[in-house]
Amino acid sequence: MICSGFAHALRLLFGQGGDGVLRGPLAVEAYGLGFHRELLTAAGVRTLPLPLDEDGARVDLLTRERAVLLTPAHQFPTGGPLHATRRAAVIDWARARGGVILEDDYDGEFRYDRKPVGAVQGLDPERVIHIGSVSKSLSPALRLGWMVLRERYVDGVLAAKGEREGWASVLDQLSLADFITKGSYDRHVRRMRQRYRSRRDRLVATLAEHAPHIEVTGVAAGLHAVLRLPPGTERSTVKAAAGQGVALDGLGAFRHPRTDMTARDGLVVGYATPSEHAYGAALDALCGVLPPP
């Protein structure tokens, strides 16, 4: 099913006020995009946070939720894939409870130090709705995405979309299909993977030289890194960076307001966006505002 991106997919699946093909409560990762949580809240869906550790979301804590939203290929923003044992465990939960797994294929195309991570949807297509988009691989301005749906949901989602496609341009869809069929999409992703890996390596090397006391995590894949900061320094560091013209997000900006996880201080540093001529200056400015050891 074609949609205009991940947010549109959520709107189509959950509707407004409980009239979607899915219902809450919905378990979500304790750190994630606040925009998605706000969208779900506006639709009348209650979200319940799952703690995270080095193996990903604690799916063993799922109980009576009706669905769970995960970023298994590369957790956003903390980084890292969902461990294989937890992938199997969340499938077991869905089968036992009749639950649904929403798989957000977040920037999984860009991996650097590991083998490809298979989609959870492949483990049980009847229990997993796989959602992807070209927002990271091409551009968020293109507004194209997709859902791999269970057959039972197709009619309901089509009804939510309406009789005429009002979101994703048919011309854009045909252009993307041609781009994929000719192999141009794969070539583009391979080329950008090399570019982003070079950007990532430069970020890590610069920090190792100028701020070796700062731990860098979540860099095996994706388009951002997480810099762990000493407790109590996140807000002042983000403010100092803004004063130097460097746009950063604090890790706390992505924290679910109801999570019981101990708050982590950190920076979410996107390394794909800066222009090539400005990247070096941005790295220097970043190192200049980091807390001392």
C-alpha positions in Angstrom: 0.0 0.0 0.0 1.5 3.3 -1.1 1.4 6.2 1.4 3.1 9.6 1.7 5.5 8.5 4.5 5.6 7.0 8.0 3.4 9.6 9.6 0.7 9.2 6.9 0.9 5.4 7.5 0.1 5.9 11.2 -2.8 8.2 10.3 -4.2 5.6 7.9 -3.8 2.7 10.4 -5.2 4.4 13.5 -7.6 6.9 12.1 -9.2 9.5 14.4 -10.9 8.8 17.7 -10.6 5.0 17.4 -12.0 4.6 13.9 -8.9 3.1 12.3 -8.1 -0.6 11.5 -5.8 -0.7 14.6 -6.5 0.2 18.2 -4.4 1.2 21.2 -2.9 1.0 23.6 0.3 0.9 21.6 3.7 0.1 23.0 6.5 2.3 21.7 10.2 2.6 22.4 11.1 4.8 25.3 13.1 7.1 23.0 11.7 8.0 19.6 10.2 10.8 17.5 7.9 13.0 19.6 6.0 14.0 16.4 4.8 10.4 16.0 3.7 10.2 19.7 1.8 13.5 19.3 0.1 12.2 16.1 -1.0 9.1 17.9 -2.3 11.0 20.9 -4.3 13.2 18.6 -5.9 10.1 17.2 -6.9 9.0 20.6 -4.2 6.3 20.9 -2.5 5.8 24.3 1.2 5.0 24.0 3.2 3.0 26.6 7.0 3.3 26.6 9.2 0.2 26.5 12.7 0.6 28.1 15.8 0.2 25.9 19.1 -1.4 26.5 22.1 -2.5 24.4 19.9 -5.2 22.8 17.1 -2.8 21.8 13.6 -2.5 23.1 12.6 -4.7 26.2 9.9 -6.6 24.4 9.8 -9.0 27.3 7.8 -6.4 29.1 5.0 -6.4 26.6 1.7 -7.6 28.2 -1.8 -6.7 27.1 -0.9 -4.0 24.6 -2.7 -4.5 21.3 0.3 -3.4 19.1 3.9 -2.4 19.4 5.9 0.1 17.3 9.6 -0.8 16.8 12.6 0.4 14.8 14.4 -3.0 14.6 17.0 -2.2 11.9 18.4 0.8 13.6 16.7 2.2 16.8 16.1 5.9 16.6 17.7 7.8 18.2 19.9 5.5 20.4 21.2 3.3 17.6 21.7 -0.4 17.2 19.4 -3.2 15.9 16.9 -5.3 17.8 18.7 -8.4 19.0 17.7 -11.7 17.3 16.3 -13.2 20.5 14.1 -10.2 21.0 12.9 -10.4 17.4 11.8 -13.9 18.0 10.3 -13.0 21.4 8.1 -10.2 20.0 6.8 -12.5 17.3 5.9 -15.0 20.0 4.1 -12.2 21.9 2.1 -11.2 18.8 1.1 -14.8 18.2 0.1 -15.5 21.8 -1.8 -12.2 22.3 -3.1 -11.6 18.8 -1.0 -8.5 18.7 0.3 -6.5 15.8 3.9 -5.4 15.3 4.5 -2.1 13.4 8.0 -2.2 11.9 9.5 1.2 11.1 12.3 0.5 8.6 14.2 3.6 9.8 17.3 4.4 7.7 18.2 0.6 7.5 19.6 1.1 4.0 22.7 2.8 5.5 24.8 0.3 7.3 28.6 0.4 7.6 30.1 -2.1 10.0 27.7 -4.9 10.0 25.8 -7.2 7.7 22.3 -6.4 6.5 19.6 -6.9 9.2 16.6 -8.8 7.9 13.1 -7.4 8.3 11.1 -8.7 11.3 8.1 -8.9 8.8 9.9 -11.8 7.2 9.5 -13.9 10.4 5.7 -13.7 10.3 4.0 -11.6 7.6 0.6 -12.1 9.2 1.7 -10.4 12.4 3.9 -7.6 11.2 3.1 -4.4 9.2 6.3 -3.3 7.6 6.5 0.5 6.9 9.2 2.2 4.9 9.8 5.4 3.0 12.4 7.2 0.8 12.7 10.1 3.4 16.3 9.1 4.3 17.4 7.3 1.1 16.2 10.1 -1.3 14.5 13.1 0.3 11.7 13.7 2.8 10.4 16.3 0.3 9.4 13.4 -2.1 6.7 12.2 0.3 6.6 8.6 -0.7 6.3 5.5 1.5 4.7 2.1 1.7 3.1 -0.4 4.0 3.2 -4.2 3.7 -0.2 -5.0 5.1 -2.1 -8.1 6.2 -4.9 -8.7 3.7 -7.5 -8.1 6.4 -6.4 -4.5 6.8 -6.3 -3.6 3.1 -10.0 -2.6 2.6 -10.0 -0.5 5.8 -6.9 1.4 4.8 -8.1 1.9 1.3 -11.3 3.4 2.7 -9.3 5.7 4.9 -7.3 6.9 1.8 -10.4 7.6 -0.2 -11.4 6.9 -3.8 -8.7 9.2 -5.2 -5.1 9.4 -4.3 -4.8 12.7 -2.4 -1.4 12.4 -0.9 1.3 10.6 -3.0 1.6 11.9 -6.6 1.1 9.2 -9.2 3.9 10.7 -11.3 6.3 10.5 -8.4 5.3 6.8 -7.9 5.9 6.0 -11.5 9.2 7.8 -11.5 10.3 5.9 -8.4 9.2 2.6 -9.9 11.3 3.3 -13.0 14.2 4.3 -10.8 14.0 1.0 -8.9 13.4 -1.2 -12.0 16.5 0.2 -13.8 18.7 -0.4 -10.8 19.3 3.3 -10.3 17.9 3.2 -6.8 20.4 0.5 -5.6 23.3 2.4 -7.2 22.3 5.6 -5.5 22.0 3.9 -2.1 25.5 2.3 -2.5 27.0 5.6 -3.5 25.4 7.5 -0.6 26.4 4.7 1.8 30.0 5.4 1.0 29.6 9.1 1.4 27.8 8.8 4.7 30.4 6.3 6.0 33.1 8.8 5.2 31.2 11.5 7.1 30.7 9.2 10.0 34.4 8.2 10.1 35.4 11.9 10.0 33.1 12.6 12.9 34.5 9.7 15.0 38.1 10.5 14.2 37.7 14.2 15.1 36.1 13.4 18.4 38.8 10.8 19.2 41.4 13.5 18.6 39.8 16.5 20.3 37.3 15.0 22.8 38.5 11.4 23.6 36.5 11.5 26.8 33.2 11.6 24.9 31.7 8.2 24.1 30.2 7.9 20.6 27.5 5.3 20.1 25.0 4.1 17.5 27.4 4.5 14.5 27.3 1.1 12.9 24.4 2.3 10.7 22.2 5.3 10.0 22.8 9.0 9.5 23.4 10.1 13.1 25.6 9.4 16.1 24.8 9.7 19.8 27.4 11.4 22.0 27.1 10.5 25.7 27.6 13.5 28.0 28.2 13.8 31.7 25.0 14.1 33.7 23.5 17.6 33.8 25.4 19.0 30.8 23.0 18.2 27.9 20.9 21.4 27.9 23.8 23.8 28.3 25.7 22.0 25.5 22.8 22.2 23.1 22.5 25.9 23.9 26.2 26.5 23.4 26.1 24.7 20.0 23.2 26.8 18.9 25.2 29.9 19.7 27.9 28.6 17.4 25.4 28.0 14.6 25.4 24.2 15.0 22.0 22.6 15.1 21.9 19.6 17.5 19.2 17.8 19.5 19.6 16.7 23.0 18.7 13.0 23.7 16.1 14.2 26.1 14.0 15.7 23.3 13.2 12.1 22.1 12.3 10.7 25.6 8.8 9.5 26.2 7.3 11.6 29.0 6.0 8.5 30.8 9.2 6.4 30.6 10.7 5.0 33.8 14.1 4.7 32.3 16.9 6.7 34.0 17.4 9.8 31.9 20.5 9.8 29.8 22.4 13.0 28.9 23.5 13.0 25.3 23.6 14.7 21.9 22.0 13.4 18.7 24.4 14.5 15.9 23.2 14.2 12.3 26.2 14.0 10.0 24.4 13.7 6.6 22.9 17.1 6.2 25.8 19.7 6.4 27.2 20.7 3.1 30.7 19.4 2.3 32.4 22.9 2.6 30.8 23.5 6.0 31.3 20.1 7.6 34.8 20.7 8.9 33.8 24.0 10.6 30.8 22.3 12.1 32.9 19.5 13.6 35.3 22.1 15.0 32.4 24.0 16.6 31.0 20.8 18.0 34.3 19.9 19.7 34.5 23.4 21.1 31.2 23.2 23.0 31.6 19.7 24.4 32.0 19.5 28.2 35.5 19.0 29.5 36.6 15.7 31.0 
